[in-house]
């Protein structure tokens, strides 16, 4: 068992102990990185190549690859396993062909399967489906051939689409949606894929007569739980590590031309707010839109006017039992493209820039945006980005102007350094003075060996009238190899650090987090077991201003078994150390319970069981029990999913918390969070979704019902109904009738993408 690395976790804080820990773990990581670099295969000295063929006739997008043009193209084949037996030949091979013309890049694949179409597994037809739980085929493109970035297009056998932007193989933008199309076809030999990717969707250097792009292919054969690839990469990494990719030859992308895309929208919205006896206020039509101009194939200008933030999806609620703010991801289309370019820092601690601080208030309610402008330019050596936005005034928030700038310089084969700056100006509201906020950050990545990487950031903020300057730093040293992971995270957030368009989980903080996990695959293990993954993760928190210890927790996993079908069993032991003062108990009230200031040391136990999630019927179970501060806490989380067909899925998640003997009242407190969801789909473009949440902690119940029809790529018709209502929770003894309000909203939304 790994013990807490701070003896001072109970007795106090000593700087030499922290420094020695930092130095010792850093040396251990460097030694591990140097010693274990050979554990992963080197990048290929002579990369695999695939040659594209120019289309001579017309390609009909139907999933049928029998056309003459497809037969002329030389296929890439000979896929090998990444999981479970790295380097072995794939149990089922895949053939891929590439075509192009002056408008599009075409990708055709035959995914052979001895079981035919009946052998594939597809969970549902939604966009951005789960990577691990579906059969899929995917292509990763590196148009700059720099081994650093990837544009990813993936599809499942039912035609569901998934697209991602990736930097350095590990910085993901999974919410990005690109303009492309695909059709699939089931055959006796397996299933076939036919993709069409317009050139205007891709960002690439000026075309030459000898154009080469980085390229790789991945396939998930889900009933075998087998991941295969064309140009093999180590299983410790993602398939988007483009330094392991092959080369695409023979393409002739078109030269720069007018590449203008407009996306107007029309929203008809009917709102009802206030008590349940209020009448509907009436329909409020809204119009606006976005414009995208590819100035060159590598430089893009985006303009948004009266930005469309109609709430067609709902945030999933959580029960927060920690002292930290909950991070909710960005979902709005304008902010999603190239979002990973502007990302630095950590979602667990602090982000200098986080786009959800624009166009949303502190409760997550939309605030109108008049206009915004974004410019992004990328080459093989550097990336530039800029953004300016005006947020409209309403009764609760002032008029705001936001500017963001980003620069990244690549050097060496895998290193980079960057800078980010943000400025926010909020006009005065209700007699208050205007406020100016400025933030600067410098960050980078150094990859010392194939396995050892340092990611770091230093950021400073200045806020007019509100406490002056603040500081935040972040460093993550990690060693990723086939034998496992060893990492060390260290973050500092000062008391006055205030990123005006950023995210901070908690201020006045020092965070230290060593973690490790081992990937064991001994020869003696049973055939139905894939691997054992024992490990640990720990977090230690101190107050920055005086070095006072605040809390620490350690999660040791002596048993974690992953089975060949993807099911898992895990057991964890979780010791906790907590130091609560009078200020802490004012803001931190788990389950609404007022705690007693003091020093606490308690132990909790966790068990998790997860079935094979790719099957038609699946579920998971997690139980955590033990002491919690001065009482006890039982946490139970259940999820079930019934999906007799990819076109219909019914799922439900339930979380139960029961605290006893906790806090000043020493009484029993119970909470429930329940969320059933129904998904129906005629095909990947016509879908219905209904989601309900019942949360006794927030005293809130929500409905989000959505019908969507994608009548052409990224052009949608939506019908949406949102219902948000508060209810009486007797445990809180609230009597204010204004609290128990109802908010209802009906939305008709139409977006139409037009390429000029």
Protein Blocks (a to p, Z undefined) as FASTA:
>chain_A
ZZdfbfklmnoccfklmmmmmmmmmmmmmmmmmmmmmmpccddfbacdddddddfbdcdd
ehpakbfklmmpccdehiacfbfbghiacfbdcdddddddfkbccdddddddfklmmlpc
cfblcehiafklpccddddddfkonopaccdddddfkopacddddeehlaccfkbccddd
ddddddfklpaddddddfklpccddddfkbccddddddddfknopacdfbdcdfkbcfkl
mklpccdehiacdddddddddddddddddddedjfkbccebjcddddddddddfbfkbcc
dddehiafbdfbccdddddfbfbdcddddfbfklmgoklmmggcjfklocfbafklgopa
fkopacddfbdcddddddfkbccddddddddddfkbccdddddddddddehjkbccdddd
dddddddeehiacdddddddddddddfblmlccdddddddddehilpaaddddddddddd
fkbccddddddddfklccfbbcdfbghiaddddddddddddfkbcfklmbdcdddddddd
ddfklopafbdcddddfbccddfkopacddddddddddddfklmmmmcghhiacdedddd
dddddddddddfkbmbdcdddddeddehjbccddddddddddfbfkbccdddddddddeh
iajkopacddddddddddddfblkbccdddddddfklopacddddddddfbghiacdddd
ddddddddfklopabfklmccdddddddddddddZZ
